[in-house]
Each structure stands twice: as C-alpha cells, then as structure tokens.
Amino acid sequence: MKFEKVQSFLGHSSSVYTLDSDANYIYSGSADCFVTRWEIASGKQDKFAIKFEFAVYSLRLINQQQQLLVGLASGDLHIFDLITRKELKFYQQHKEAIFCIQYNEKLNQFYAADAVGNVSVWDAVSFDLLGYFPLDCGKIRRIAVDSSGEKLALACQDGTIRVIDALTFSELHKIDAHNDGVGSVVFSPTDATILYSGGKDALLKKWNIQSKQLLITIPAHNYMIYELQFIGEHLLSASRDKTIKCWDANNLSIQQRLDFKSKGHKHSVNALVSLSTDSFVSCSDDRQVISWKIKV
C-alpha cells in the first residue's frame, strides 16, 4: 500500500506554512496573510477566508472544530467562531512570531509558542490566560501532546527537547537532541514513553523519554525536518529538501518517498495534517496544498 496524490488546492499567492482540517474542510495559513478554507470533496476554495496584516504562521481547530486559533508573524493571537463566522478574542500576549499552536483536548487547554521561546497556556473554554513561561530556548517550532494529555514535548531551537508536565508545567526532562535545533516532535500514538524528533541536522530520532534513551537515529533528509506526523500507523516526515517520507515507526526503515517525481512539491514542505487514517494533506513554499491517500 502506497500513498498517491489525490489533488492540489491552488489559490495562495505565497508560501503556505500551516494546516488543519475537519471532516469537510482544510484550513491553510500563508505568507500572503490569508487563512483559506478548502472543500475536501471538490478541491475548491470555500467562500470562508480571513485577511490579516501579517503572515499566518500557525493555526489550530479546537472544541469539536467549532473555533479556529490563528497565530501571526507579529505575535498576535486571534480566535474565531466558525459557526457565527465572528472573531471571539484577540490577544497580544506574545511580541514575537507564533510558530506553533497546539490543542490539548484532555485538559481543555491550548498552547502558543513563539520565536524566542515563550509559551502561553490558555483555557480552551473561557480563553483565559493560565500561564506564560519564558523558556529561553530560542524558537519553538512544534509542541506535541501525548495520548493522556498529561505530557508535552517542545521542539526547541537550542537543540533540546523539553518534556513538560501539562498539569503543573514543570520541566520533567531536558534532552540534548539535535545540533542547531529541533524542527518537530511527535509522540507515539500507542506508547506515551516513545517520542520521535527531527532536526535541522536532517536526522530522525526515536527516544524513550522516560529513560531519556536514544533508541534509533538515521539520516532521514538532506535538510531540516519541519514536520513529523502519524497518519494511521504510518510515521511521516516533511522537510526543507522538498520531500515527504513514510517510515516504519518500529525500526525507522523507509517505506516511501513522495517528491516532485511523485507529483509532489517543488519547494520546502512545511506542514502535514491528517484527514483520516489513510489520507493526509501537505503544504509548501510552492504555494500548493496537496492531498494524499493510500491506494490499496
């Protein structure tokens, strides 16, 4: 079984940095300062679109996909209700670009992380600020939440992975992981002690975070790994080297390479998001959003 391209979603006029999806739509954020919505079934752009003054670096659907969080290059954080199509809240807590927003459904919280290592913690119901933590670790590109919702892993520019207790926000572990910075982290969906990381050094690593033991390391890409994502049982990585790769999560053996020859992206692949257990979408500096599905 291999992933094959389904369709391209074309409409952005600049790099596409971030994605999320629900059952019917894909949401994309771009350097053209737009959040755009696409119909998954037809591939067409929906009438829903939001224009900002700054590039959109991160977005996240929360609360049964009824609200949309948007983080900008300015550090501004916007919250929209998708039912009424109105803005609910606007915050300027962060003064630097918000590179990551993550949702913790188990604790009804969401997190925003910025270009200098600050993390804010918010109540996902009241939208109250619960905490603001300057970690002094450089840019935080990704935050992963484990299956219990009790642990977070932060991908930090200083080369470390910070494992955080989500209940107290105390640091449990600090792992020296990648030279020149960590690009992405993701927990195993079946074992919360297993974490995968990708770095600016183009290495893909598998960790036991309980023992801080490095289990496997492989040279996975030619340039920085921007995203790691589980799609069903498949571990996918996306890189600045213009490729998406599919890995066996157990031994990190490569299963498939998706690139321009596979009708994929022409430039850096910036983000991935799951549509189902056998399909996903990717976005790139080539201004495309592409959907992929396993062909049996």
Summary of the structure (lengths in Angstrom):
residues: 296
radius of gyration: 17.6
end to end distance: 5.2
largest distance: 49.6
contacts: 1077
relative contact order: 0.14
helix: 1%
strand: 59%
